[in-house]
Structures are given as C-alpha cells and as structure tokens.
C-alpha cells in the first residue's frame, strides 16, 4: 500500500511539473523579468538574479513553499498580474476565480503591485528622462522600466514607506502617476488600521448558533404594533436614548425592484459584486452631535468611532464630517460625488448619525433634508464612477410616536404624528443601492448616552464577526435585525426593529481582511 501511495504522489508531482514546463514554454523573456520582479521580497534576490527562465523561477517558488501541486494559487496570481491569463487553465484556475480569491489569498504586496503597475505605463521616453534626472547615481547600463524601479529599491531610494524620490520623478516626467501613488498610500493606510476589540460584543456571540429565520422576521414585522414589543428573549439594556428613522414600506419602485431584507434572497443569489479593484472605496460619516435647539445626541461619538474602525478595517478610506449644517451638507455631497477615487473603488458607504423625521434627517442647523435627496447625488447619472457598484447608506436617526421616556432616554423624533413616507420617497429608482435604517416607520430607535446606538453598534459588531465568515451583507443585516429586535430598554417595555431596503442586483461579500482573526 505504501508503494502504491508513493507512486501516486510521484506521478502527481511529475504531472504538475509537466504543466509548469508547458507554462514556461509559453512565456517570453519579458514575462520572466516580470515574474522575477513580482517575486522580490518573497524569494531571495540572489536566487532571482540567477534565474534565466520561468522554470528557474518556478523551482525557487517550489523551494520556498510558495508553489506546490496542492496549492498553485501564487503562480496563478503572478500569471494573472502579468496578463498571461490563458495559462491559468493549466493550474485549474479561471480568470474569475483568481479575481475572487485575490483579496483573500494574494501574496504580491501593495507596494510591489504599485511598482509593477507604474512600470507598465512608463514608455521608453519616460524612462530615458527619469534616468537622466538620476544619471549621477545610476550605473551606465541599459535598463527596462522594471529594472530601473528595482534598482531604485535596491539603492534604498524607495521603499513601501518612502516614495518621495518616485513622486519627484513622476511629478517631473509623468504627473498622471501621482494618482496611482496616492491610491497606494490610501490602501496601505487602510490595511494597517485595526479597530479596538469590543469585549461586550465578543461575549454577545458566544453560544449563539442560529440567526433569525425569514419566518421570524416576517412574523415580527406583521406584529409590529405595541403588542409585539413584549418578548421573553429580550436582552436588558439600561441608560438608553432614542433615535428614529424613515419609513421603508415595501411598495415596488418604478423601473427597479426594491426589497426589504429577506434571507431567502441572499442564499439564492449566485453572482457577486466585484471586490478586487485598486481601492475598496470611500466611507463618508456625517456625525451630528450638537444642534441649535434640539437636544445634543450624547453617545454619537461612540458610533462614529466604531464605524471608522470597522470600515477602515474593511479597506475603506473614511471621511468624517461633524456637526454638518445644511449648506455644509451640500458641500459634502458635491465633494464626495465628484471624488475621483470612485473610479477605482469597489463600493461606497455613507453613514448619517443625527436627529430625523420620517423620510428625512436634520442638519446641525435643523434643516430637514430628505434621505432620497442625499442618495440621489450618487446615482450612475450623477456619479458615473459608482455606476454598477454597490452604494450602501446607513441611517441612525429618529422617527416614531411619542413614548413615556425613562430618565436616561432621549428622543430624536420631532413630528411622530405625520404619515410614513413610502419607499420610493426614500430610495432612488435605480439599481445597486442599499438603505439600512435603524427602525421601521412609526417607532423610535435607541441610543445609549455613553455607549452609542443599538443599531450602529450591532451593525459594526456583526460586520466584525461575520465578514471573516464570508457572509454577504444581507445575511449580516438579518443578524443585525435579530440582535436589535431582542434588545429591550431598562424598563422592559420599549424595543426596536431595523428595516433595510435595497435594489442590489448581486451578493455583496466584503473580502476578509488579513487581520480578521485579531478582532
């Protein structure tokens, strides 16, 4: 038996090496140089310098345990980057599969990818001018754009934390590349940020095995009036404040399909939104604490902090705006709508923490701004860079009927008697939007005056726990619904039910951050 197993293993290795030779025969001299460049930092430089063929590089990858018959993804990654995608078939990969796995399993660093990307855009004239600018410090040898960049790195003129020399060269010769460098800096900054561990959130998930079912959600929504606020599974939480949010009554959109959250939908979808561009995207946070006459929203800074940490951890560049007036809100919307980073991003997130009424939110100078008006700035027509990309809006604002408040509970709702706004009045008539609201129409949402709101804290904690499990956003929001619906104020009589609506066309699954296990 041992002999048969050994023979089988040997045959597999031989078969795999035959495939590597086939790949080698299809790669040219320039391809070999590209492979060697991308392997810098992963394979010793001396070994790479002596490599004259692709098979030499493959041998080093095998020796460094970066390649084997059981795990050939790194080579697939290299072939994908250098544009030899037709050769992926020999490794049993497709272009789509590599794109899907890159955010999770990719080994080529952001810095290496940046240099390679720049090298492919530097033409012979650009290279000549760059060499001229550094002529005194460079050897008198013929160089390609790749060897030039590798030499700058070898001479310690550039590294992943110091791109001053490269920026100076680009500014003089190819200014358009400064944009690539800025993208790299944003991604690198996002990569190293890890939000603090929320100990209370950690204990929240211990022992829970089953999330809320579709039937549970449907039953809860149908029984939403006061009678439904009693629940034997409620979690006791004292010292709360309330925030209300706009209506999400499901009334089909004209020309687009809007849905309230539904677990069956998320499990049946096959296609997923692309999540492997140069930049994950922007996350905008509008955090209104102080107002002219309305009560201060104590505890909102906790929501802003956890949103910042979690979305930076997910790879987003976060922009925070505090105590935004109506005029400033318009400036924010125009600025973020025209942000060039959208073109290279996967996704867009906009969070609003403020007081509100049905279908609208308050600026810090107490102007009422319709949610749909805010979202309309980011349609494909208004913001082409976000066309066909998911746009997520999370609103923590108050709307609901008056309640008997306990000592530490505050309301953000002002006109609870007005009729609820219909769904088409809140979400644009266009695909790829998701609107996550803290509560259903007619009801308050709760904000702890020291710890932040139930909804935002639950959203962020569930993102931290479920993104590493590769759950899609709708499944995560279902879990948030379950969590928030089980909470209760310290009097045991007041509860809350979030309600998302969406026009998403595909599953949205955030790539698992490298430091996921440290959360």
C-alpha positions, 0 to 999 in steps of 0.5 A, spaced: 500 500 500 505 504 501 508 503 494 502 504 491 501 511 495 508 513 493 507 512 486 501 516 486 504 522 489 510 521 484 506 521 478 502 527 481 508 531 482 511 529 475 504 531 472 504 538 475 511 539 473 509 537 466 504 543 466 509 548 469 514 546 463 508 547 458 507 554 462 514 556 461 514 554 454 509 559 453 512 565 456 517 570 453 523 573 456 519 579 458 514 575 462 520 572 466 523 579 468 516 580 470 515 574 474 522 575 477 520 582 479 513 580 482 517 575 486 522 580 490 521 580 497 518 573 497 524 569 494 531 571 495 534 576 490 540 572 489 536 566 487 532 571 482 538 574 479 540 567 477 534 565 474 534 565 466 527 562 465 520 561 468 522 554 470 528 557 474 523 561 477 518 556 478 523 551 482 525 557 487 517 558 488 517 550 489 523 551 494 520 556 498 513 553 499 510 558 495 508 553 489 506 546 490 501 541 486 496 542 492 496 549 492 498 553 485 494 559 487 501 564 487 503 562 480 496 563 478 496 570 481 503 572 478 500 569 471 494 573 472 498 580 474 502 579 468 496 578 463 498 571 461 491 569 463 490 563 458 495 559 462 491 559 468 487 553 465 493 549 466 493 550 474 485 549 474 484 556 475 479 561 471 480 568 470 474 569 475 476 565 480 483 568 481 479 575 481 475 572 487 480 569 491 485 575 490 483 579 496 483 573 500 489 569 498 494 574 494 501 574 496 504 580 491 504 586 496 501 593 495 507 596 494 510 591 489 503 591 485 504 599 485 511 598 482 509 593 477 503 597 475 507 604 474 512 600 470 507 598 465 505 605 463 512 608 463 514 608 455 521 608 453 521 616 453 519 616 460 524 612 462 530 615 458 528 622 462 527 619 469 534 616 468 537 622 466 534 626 472 538 620 476 544 619 471 549 621 477 547 615 481 545 610 476 550 605 473 551 606 465 547 600 463 541 599 459 535 598 463 527 596 462 522 600 466 522 594 471 529 594 472 530 601 473 524 601 479 528 595 482 534 598 482 531 604 485 529 599 491 535 596 491 539 603 492 534 604 498 531 610 494 524 607 495 521 603 499 513 601 501 514 607 506 518 612 502 516 614 495 518 621 495 524 620 490 518 616 485 513 622 486 519 627 484 520 623 478 513 622 476 511 629 478 517 631 473 516 626 467 509 623 468 504 627 473 498 622 471 502 617 476 501 621 482 494 618 482 496 611 482 501 613 488 496 616 492 491 610 491 497 606 494 498 610 500 490 610 501 490 602 501 496 601 505 493 606 510 487 602 510 490 595 511 494 597 517 488 600 521 485 595 526 479 597 530 479 596 538 476 589 540 469 590 543 469 585 549 461 586 550 460 584 543 465 578 543 461 575 549 454 577 545 456 571 540 458 566 544 453 560 544 449 563 539 448 558 533 442 560 529 440 567 526 433 569 525 429 565 520 425 569 514 419 566 518 421 570 524 422 576 521 416 576 517 412 574 523 415 580 527 414 585 522 406 583 521 406 584 529 409 590 529 404 594 533 405 595 541 403 588 542 409 585 539 414 589 543 413 584 549 418 578 548 421 573 553 428 573 549 429 580 550 436 582 552 436 588 558 439 594 556 439 600 561 441 608 560 438 608 553 436 614 548 432 614 542 433 615 535 428 614 529 428 613 522 424 613 515 419 609 513 421 603 508 414 600 506 415 595 501 411 598 495 415 596 488 419 602 485 418 604 478 423 601 473 427 597 479 425 592 484 426 594 491 426 589 497 426 589 504 431 584 507 429 577 506 434 571 507 431 567 502 434 572 497 441 572 499 442 564 499 439 564 492 443 569 489 449 566 485 453 572 482 457 577 486 459 584 486 466 585 484 471 586 490 478 586 487 479 593 484 485 598 486 481 601 492 475 598 496 472 605 496 470 611 500 466 611 507 463 618 508 460 619 516 456 625 517 456 625 525 451 630 528 452 631 535 450 638 537 444 642 534 441 649 535 435 647 539 434 640 539 437 636 544 445 634 543 445 626 541 450 624 547 453 617 545 454 619 537 461 619 538 461 612 540 458 610 533 462 614 529 468 611 532 466 604 531 464 605 524 471 608 522 474 602 525 470 597 522 470 600 515 477 602 515 478 595 517 474 593 511 479 597 506 475 603 506 478 610 506 473 614 511 471 621 511 468 624 517 464 630 517 461 633 524 456 637 526 454 638 518 449 644 517 445 644 511 449 648 506 455 644 509 451 638 507 451 640 500 458 641 500 459 634 502 455 631 497 458 635 491 465 633 494 464 626 495 460 625 488 465 628 484 471 624 488 475 621 483 477 615 487 470 612 485 473 610 479 477 605 482 473 603 488 469 597 489 463 600 493 461 606 497 458 607 504 455 613 507 453 613 514 448 619 517 448 619 525 443 625 527 436 627 529 430 625 523 423 625 521 420 620 517 423 620 510 428 625 512 434 627 517 436 634 520 442 638 519 446 641 525 442 647 523 435 643 523 434 643 516 430 637 514 433 634 508 430 628 505 434 621 505 432 620 497 435 627 496 442 625 499 442 618 495 440 621 489 447 625 488 450 618 487 446 615 482 450 612 475 447 619 472 450 623 477 456 619 479 458 615 473 464 612 477 459 608 482 455 606 476 454 598 477 457 598 484 454 597 490 452 604 494 450 602 501 447 608 506 446 607 513 441 611 517 441 612 525 436 617 526 429 618 529 422 617 527 416 614 531 410 616 536 411 619 542 413 614 548 413 615 556 421 616 556 425 613 562 430 618 565 436 616 561 432 616 554 432 621 549 428 622 543 430 624 536 423 624 533 420 631 532 413 630 528 411 622 530 404 624 528 405 625 520 404 619 515 410 614 513 413 616 507 413 610 502 419 607 499 420 610 493 420 617 497 426 614 500 430 610 495 432 612 488 429 608 482 435 605 480 439 599 481 445 597 486 443 601 492 442 599 499 438 603 505 439 600 512 435 604 517 435 603 524 427 602 525 421 601 521 416 607 520 412 609 526 417 607 532 423 610 535 430 607 535 435 607 541 441 610 543 445 609 549 448 616 552 455 613 553 455 607 549 452 609 542 446 606 538 443 599 538 443 599 531 450 602 529 453 598 534 450 591 532 451 593 525 459 594 526 459 588 531 456 583 526 460 586 520 466 584 525 464 577 526 461 575 520 465 578 514 471 573 516 465 568 515 464 570 508 457 572 509 454 577 504 451 583 507 444 581 507 445 575 511 449 580 516 443 585 516 438 579 518 443 578 524 443 585 525 435 585 525 435 579 530 440 582 535 436 589 535 429 586 535 431 582 542 434 588 545 429 591 550 430 598 554 431 598 562 424 598 563 422 592 559 417 595 555 420 599 549 424 595 543 426 596 536 426 593 529 431 595 523 428 595 516 433 595 510 431 596 503 435 595 497 435 594 489 442 590 489 442 586 483 448 581 486 451 578 493 455 583 496 461 579 500 466 584 503 473 580 502 476 578 509 481 582 511 488 579 513 487 581 520 480 578 521 482 573 526 485 579 531 478 582 532 
